[in-house]
């Protein structure tokens, strides 16, 4: 019998890649998503071909009414929520309702299950590190500057506070900023956004070009989650891991230079002192040393793959391809 994985919010940018890879690894996937952005991966090949994938359109805020959830689960993966700084700022009440209250309800609902509980967090929790020589690790003091990051930190602290009352073991994964291709593509992320504007619009406005961020390909994000599912409890129980690659710490300007290496021409305008002061480099040695996990995909690889899509005429119209707005609101 296949081991069952419950994915909360599995129809988004990361989930649609993760589901495919979980099925390839011989897991049965149960995906719960309320399709808040009005999209779903129903046309992807793994949905059509697999008898071990099920989808339930369901709001996690009503998790107590979810009678369809199997009793025995190998892992629960929490991807659900409004994802990103702009969307959470735009819909503050909804963000609080889902990203805080909704996930807290899920934690309480699953607290008696003996399973692995994987909470997807963000390196954005580190916020602003003024010392250019300092690189954040899992013990670095958190300085969340956005609503999105503050909600993530809230859930992290809630799990830590309640761990003695939880039957499951949790693992917190602080992911670097995502990039790469997905069935549910996003162009509100730095690398795909910059590449799209340079390729199609031939111009780009860039704010705070010298600020640092770490980046992680969506396939590596998926690989890291599967690594946690397969890992020994003793290695991951109640642990926090940064997920990304030291080599993928980039400034915005360095990303743009890599895009322009593809013989593209565009008018680039750089501006200092944006409203977003985040600036941080991150160390990813813990997950490498403890779980032997390394990212496979570089930022340059991600740029190359998205530009290949553009050359085939794909994604010219990027409308709705990202977390820009919520149709129902």
C-alpha positions as CSV (number, residue, x, y, z in Angstrom):
1,X,0.0,0.0,0.0
2,X,1.3,3.4,-0.9
3,X,2.1,5.9,1.8
4,X,-0.4,8.8,1.9
5,X,0.8,12.4,1.8
6,X,-1.7,15.2,2.6
7,X,-0.8,18.5,0.9
8,X,-2.6,21.6,2.2
9,X,-2.6,24.2,-0.6
10,X,-1.3,21.9,-3.3
11,X,-2.6,23.6,-6.4
12,X,-0.2,26.5,-6.4
13,X,3.2,27.3,-7.8
14,X,5.1,24.9,-5.5
15,X,2.3,22.3,-4.9
16,X,1.8,21.5,-8.6
17,X,5.5,20.6,-8.9
18,X,5.6,18.8,-5.6
19,X,2.5,16.7,-6.4
20,X,4.1,15.4,-9.6
21,X,7.3,14.5,-7.8
22,X,5.5,12.8,-4.9
23,X,3.6,10.6,-7.3
24,X,6.9,9.7,-9.1
25,X,8.3,8.7,-5.8
26,X,5.4,6.3,-5.3
27,X,3.4,8.2,-2.8
28,X,-0.4,8.7,-2.8
29,X,-1.3,12.4,-2.8
30,X,-4.3,14.0,-1.3
31,X,-4.5,17.7,-2.2
32,X,-6.7,20.2,-0.4
33,X,-7.0,23.7,-1.9
34,X,-9.7,26.3,-2.0
35,X,-8.5,27.6,-5.4
36,X,-8.4,31.1,-4.1
37,X,-6.8,32.4,-7.3
38,X,-9.2,30.6,-9.5
39,X,-6.7,28.2,-11.0
40,X,-6.1,24.5,-10.8
41,X,-3.7,22.1,-12.3
42,X,-6.4,19.8,-13.7
43,X,-4.8,19.6,-17.2
44,X,-1.4,18.4,-16.0
45,X,-0.3,14.9,-16.9
46,X,0.0,13.5,-13.4
47,X,-3.6,14.3,-12.6
48,X,-4.8,12.5,-15.8
49,X,-2.6,9.4,-15.5
50,X,-2.4,8.7,-11.7
51,X,-5.0,6.7,-9.7
52,X,-3.1,7.9,-6.6
53,X,-4.0,11.6,-6.7
54,X,-7.1,13.1,-5.3
55,X,-8.2,16.7,-5.0
56,X,-10.7,18.3,-2.7
57,X,-11.8,21.9,-3.1
58,X,-11.9,22.9,0.5
59,X,-11.0,25.8,2.8
60,X,-8.5,24.9,5.5
61,X,-10.2,27.3,7.8
62,X,-13.0,24.7,8.0
63,X,-10.6,21.8,8.6
64,X,-12.8,20.3,11.4
65,X,-15.4,19.4,8.7
66,X,-12.9,17.6,6.5
67,X,-14.3,14.1,6.9
68,X,-12.4,12.8,3.8
69,X,-8.9,13.0,5.4
70,X,-7.4,9.5,5.8
71,X,-6.7,8.3,9.4
72,X,-3.1,7.3,8.6
73,X,-0.8,9.8,7.0
74,X,2.9,9.6,6.3
75,X,3.2,13.4,6.2
76,X,1.2,16.6,6.2
77,X,2.7,19.5,4.1
78,X,1.5,23.0,4.8
79,X,1.8,25.1,1.6
80,X,-1.6,26.9,2.1
81,X,-2.0,30.6,2.5
82,X,-1.7,33.9,0.7
83,X,1.9,33.8,-0.5
84,X,4.1,36.9,-0.9
85,X,4.4,40.4,0.5
86,X,2.2,42.3,-2.0
87,X,-0.8,40.0,-1.8
88,X,-0.8,39.8,2.0
89,X,-0.5,43.6,2.2
90,X,-3.4,44.0,-0.2
91,X,-5.7,41.6,1.7
92,X,-4.6,42.0,5.3
93,X,-7.8,40.6,7.0
94,X,-7.9,37.6,4.7
95,X,-4.2,37.0,5.2
96,X,-4.6,37.0,9.0
97,X,-7.7,34.7,8.6
98,X,-5.8,32.1,6.6
99,X,-2.1,32.5,7.3
100,X,-2.5,32.7,11.0
101,X,-5.9,31.5,12.3
102,X,-6.4,28.9,9.6
103,X,-3.1,27.2,10.0
104,X,-3.4,27.3,13.8
105,X,-6.7,25.5,13.4
106,X,-5.0,22.9,11.2
107,X,-2.2,22.4,13.8
108,X,-4.9,21.8,16.5
109,X,-6.9,19.5,14.3
110,X,-3.9,17.3,13.5
111,X,-2.2,17.5,16.9
112,X,-3.0,13.9,17.9
113,X,-1.8,12.3,14.6
114,X,1.5,10.4,14.6
115,X,2.9,11.8,11.4
116,X,5.4,14.3,10.0
117,X,4.2,17.9,9.9
118,X,6.1,20.0,7.4
119,X,5.5,23.8,7.7
120,X,6.8,25.8,4.7
121,X,8.2,29.0,5.9
122,X,10.5,31.6,4.3
123,X,14.0,33.1,4.5
124,X,12.2,36.5,4.4
125,X,11.9,36.0,8.1
126,X,15.5,37.4,8.4
127,X,14.3,40.7,7.0
128,X,17.2,43.1,7.2
129,X,20.8,42.3,8.0
130,X,22.9,45.5,8.0
131,X,26.3,43.9,8.4
132,X,27.3,42.9,4.8
133,X,29.6,40.2,6.3
134,X,26.9,38.5,8.3
135,X,25.1,35.5,6.8
136,X,22.0,34.3,8.5
137,X,21.7,30.8,9.8
138,X,18.8,29.0,11.6
139,X,19.8,30.6,14.9
140,X,19.9,34.2,13.6
141,X,17.4,36.6,15.2
142,X,14.3,36.9,13.1
143,X,13.3,40.4,11.9
144,X,10.2,40.0,9.7
145,X,9.4,43.2,8.0
146,X,6.3,42.2,6.0
147,X,2.9,40.9,6.9
148,X,3.7,37.7,5.1
149,X,6.9,37.1,7.1
150,X,5.3,38.1,10.4
151,X,2.6,35.5,9.8
152,X,5.2,32.8,9.1
153,X,7.2,33.7,12.2
154,X,3.9,33.6,14.2
155,X,3.3,30.0,13.1
156,X,6.9,28.9,13.7
157,X,6.7,30.2,17.3
158,X,3.3,28.6,17.8
159,X,4.7,25.2,16.8
160,X,7.7,25.7,19.1
161,X,5.5,26.8,22.0
162,X,3.0,23.9,21.6
163,X,5.5,21.1,20.8
164,X,5.0,19.2,24.0
165,X,1.3,18.9,23.3
166,X,1.8,17.7,19.7
167,X,1.8,14.0,18.8
168,X,3.3,14.8,15.4
169,X,6.9,15.9,14.9
170,X,7.2,19.1,13.0
171,X,9.9,20.4,10.6
172,X,10.1,24.1,9.6
173,X,11.6,24.7,6.2
174,X,12.6,28.3,5.5
175,X,12.8,28.5,1.7
176,X,14.7,31.0,-0.3
177,X,12.8,33.0,-2.9
178,X,11.5,30.6,-5.5
179,X,12.2,30.5,-9.2
180,X,11.7,28.0,-12.0
181,X,8.9,26.6,-14.2
182,X,5.7,25.3,-12.7
183,X,2.2,24.2,-14.1
184,X,0.8,27.1,-12.1
185,X,3.4,29.7,-13.2
186,X,4.1,32.9,-11.3
187,X,5.5,36.2,-12.7
188,X,5.4,38.1,-9.5
189,X,8.7,36.5,-8.4
190,X,12.0,38.3,-9.1
191,X,13.7,36.1,-11.6
192,X,10.7,35.4,-13.8
193,X,9.5,39.0,-13.5
194,X,12.8,40.5,-14.5
195,X,13.3,38.0,-17.4
196,X,9.7,38.6,-18.7
197,X,10.0,42.4,-18.7
198,X,13.4,42.4,-20.3
199,X,12.5,40.0,-23.0
200,X,9.0,41.2,-23.9
201,X,8.9,44.9,-22.8
202,X,12.6,45.7,-23.4
203,X,12.6,47.8,-20.2
204,X,12.8,47.3,-16.5
205,X,12.5,49.5,-13.4
206,X,14.7,48.0,-10.5
207,X,14.5,49.3,-6.9
208,X,17.4,48.7,-4.5
209,X,19.5,46.8,-7.0
210,X,22.3,46.0,-4.5
211,X,20.1,44.3,-1.9
212,X,20.7,40.5,-1.5
213,X,18.3,37.6,-1.5
214,X,18.8,33.8,-1.7
215,X,17.0,31.9,-4.4
216,X,15.9,28.3,-4.8
217,X,14.5,26.5,-7.8
218,X,11.0,25.1,-7.4
219,X,12.2,21.6,-8.2
220,X,14.8,21.9,-5.4
221,X,12.0,23.0,-3.1
222,X,10.1,19.9,-4.0
223,X,13.2,17.7,-3.5
224,X,13.8,19.2,0.0
225,X,10.3,18.4,1.1
226,X,10.5,14.9,-0.1
227,X,13.9,14.6,1.6
228,X,12.2,15.5,4.9
229,X,9.4,13.0,4.3
230,X,12.0,10.2,3.8
231,X,14.4,11.3,6.6
232,X,14.7,9.6,10.0
233,X,12.7,11.2,12.8
234,X,15.8,11.7,14.9
235,X,17.3,14.0,12.2
236,X,14.3,16.2,11.6
237,X,12.0,16.2,14.7
238,X,11.2,19.8,15.7
239,X,14.0,21.1,13.5
240,X,14.3,24.3,11.4
241,X,16.2,24.2,8.1
242,X,17.1,26.9,5.7
243,X,16.6,25.6,2.1
244,X,18.5,27.0,-0.8
245,X,22.1,27.2,-2.0
246,X,25.0,29.4,-0.9
247,X,25.8,29.9,-4.6
248,X,22.3,31.3,-5.2
249,X,22.7,34.3,-3.0
250,X,22.2,37.1,-5.5
251,X,21.6,40.9,-5.7
252,X,19.0,42.1,-8.1
253,X,21.6,43.7,-10.3
254,X,23.5,40.4,-10.6
255,X,20.3,38.6,-11.7
256,X,19.8,41.2,-14.4
257,X,23.4,40.9,-15.6
258,X,22.9,37.2,-16.0
259,X,19.7,37.7,-18.0
260,X,21.4,40.2,-20.3
261,X,24.2,37.7,-21.0
262,X,21.7,36.0,-23.3
263,X,22.3,38.8,-25.9
264,X,19.2,40.7,-24.8
265,X,18.9,44.5,-24.9
266,X,16.7,46.5,-22.6
267,X,16.5,49.8,-20.9
268,X,17.3,49.2,-17.2
269,X,16.6,52.0,-14.7
270,X,18.0,51.5,-11.2
271,X,16.5,53.3,-8.2
272,X,17.7,53.4,-4.6
273,X,15.7,53.6,-1.4
274,X,12.7,51.5,-2.2
275,X,9.9,50.9,0.3
276,X,11.1,47.3,0.8
277,X,14.3,47.4,2.9
278,X,14.9,43.6,3.0
279,X,18.5,42.7,2.6
280,X,20.0,39.3,3.7
281,X,22.3,36.5,2.7
282,X,21.6,33.0,4.1
283,X,23.7,30.0,5.1
284,X,22.4,26.6,4.0
285,X,25.0,24.3,5.5
286,X,22.7,22.8,8.1
287,X,20.5,20.9,5.7
288,X,23.6,19.8,3.7
289,X,25.5,18.5,6.8
290,X,22.5,16.9,8.6
291,X,20.5,15.5,5.6
292,X,23.1,15.5,2.8
293,X,20.8,17.7,0.7
294,X,22.1,20.0,-2.0
295,X,20.3,22.1,-4.5
296,X,20.8,21.1,-8.2
297,X,19.7,24.1,-10.0
298,X,21.4,27.5,-10.3
299,X,19.9,30.9,-10.9
300,X,21.5,30.9,-14.4
301,X,19.8,27.6,-15.2
302,X,16.4,29.1,-14.2
303,X,17.0,32.2,-16.3
304,X,18.0,29.9,-19.3
305,X,14.9,27.7,-19.0
306,X,12.4,30.6,-18.8
307,X,14.0,32.4,-21.7
308,X,13.7,29.2,-23.8
309,X,9.9,29.4,-23.1
310,X,9.8,33.0,-24.2
311,X,11.6,32.1,-27.5
312,X,8.8,29.7,-28.2
313,X,6.3,32.4,-27.7
314,X,5.1,31.2,-24.3
315,X,3.8,33.4,-21.5
316,X,3.7,36.6,-23.6
317,X,0.5,37.5,-21.8
318,X,1.3,37.0,-18.1
319,X,-2.1,38.2,-16.9
320,X,-3.2,36.3,-13.8
321,X,0.0,34.3,-13.8
322,X,1.0,35.2,-10.3
323,X,-0.4,36.2,-6.9
324,X,-1.6,39.6,-8.0
325,X,-5.2,39.6,-6.9
326,X,-8.0,37.3,-5.6
327,X,-10.9,37.1,-8.1
328,X,-13.5,36.4,-5.4
329,X,-12.7,39.6,-3.5
